[in-house]
Amino acid sequence: MRAIEKFLSLDRYNEALFARIALASTEMGNLNIARDLLARIDQREPLTDNAYNAFRCAKALVLLGERARARAYIDQAKKNAGDNENLRLEIATLDYDIDEYWEMRYNTSQGERTPVRVEDQSDEAYRQRTELDCRFLEMVFDKLFGKAIFALVADCGCGSGRLTPFLATKSEALHSYDASPTAIEFARKNNPTLPGSTFNAANLSKVALLPNSYDLVFDFTAIQHVSDPVLWGKVFENYVQSLKSQAHLFLVESCGDDIDRSEGHMNSASPETYIRMAKSLGCTLIYSEARTGSDDGTVCMVFLKN
């Protein structure tokens, strides 16, 4: 910070450095420095045509809670990002729309590997991650349900269908849903012969699941990406209304802290918030376990609809 203060005292204008320092300052809590630098950039005409500078200004403003002021920078960053897919995805986290963002992600170089971390993009890492997740799920299913087979299962946020083969072994019929049509095409391509399966492009904050129909609603790190708390609640309600009485809601989600960070595609709901929401909708928690052996900070929660 001393180096930053010394540089700023020279009263020289450097847009790229100002944008970088403004963003870093907001992330470190030095808000006065961020506001001063953003004000200097605002005074320049025309608006920066550098996509990275515009993105950094936009993100700093969003973190400062000035989303309306960030709008022009977001639009400028979009306009000048070109075919830089990584930057376009970063910009999309500031202007998050579920349908647009996930369709964009499934059409980047990540492709069908989108559901796992960027560093797990090799075929072997993707296979290992899927095997790890399936072993965990097998353990939980065996503990809770034994050898039970569910008549009708909904897989909500199925992505490219990497967990579809596992769920197919637990169900007589499986309905898979994802907001991205491209993801659904991947899922259909990767699972062409599973009996009783349907693949449906649907944003479940807008499209209602079949009411009182499912014996199990399964969500593996999907609702955690509904960052708007109002839409998050609508999706949760959608899940519960689709369950039969005495059916189960199975969630694996990130452990949030309930702090609204005003940007990004991740919901910050804590496990306690999930449990309160489920209880308010007539569901009882029957199982909860943090995935301590995993590096993704998730918790598995299973609810019974009363």
C-alpha angles and dihedrals in degrees: 000000000000089000091050092049091049091051093048092050089064089070094221121147117233112159097193094050093042091053092048093047093045091055094044090048093054091049090050094045097250092132099162092059090048093051092048093051094045090051090054091051091047090057092061120092133244105030112260115277092202108106095206093050091048091049093050092049091048094049092048090051092048090051088050089055093249098124095151091055090047091058096086092050092048090052091047092049090051091048094053102034091092113179095337096127096186092054092045090054091049090051090048091059088063093048095035119188115166097218096043097042098049094042087052092049094050089052095054126086088278088070113158091357090069095110093069133060119288091244089058095061099117117098092245095048090047091051092048092049091051091049091050092051093047092051090053092048092047090054093051095044091049091049095048106028108017110201094339118144117209118224096218127011131185117209104200114199094010093170112188091346099256092146095039094096090054093049091046089063089056099047143056090211130015129198113195123198135188135162092228117078088200091055089051090052089052090049092049092048093048095047106036102148107040109127120234093015129134128183117211131186102217138140101222093207085067106025121062120227118229106287120244090354113110130081090196132018110198126195121175108189095322110112089047086073093060093094098177106086093214093053089042089058091048092053091048090051089048091055094050097045089055094057124095117232110282091017125131137248111205117195133177108183143154117274103246129187100220092247112137107225094181095225143059134050097274125099113222096212113143123223087255090058091051090051093048091049092049092049091050089055094051101265130130124214109238100167138021128170132161112224094240092167091056129080096216100079096234133150127208115222126179123191134191118217109229 
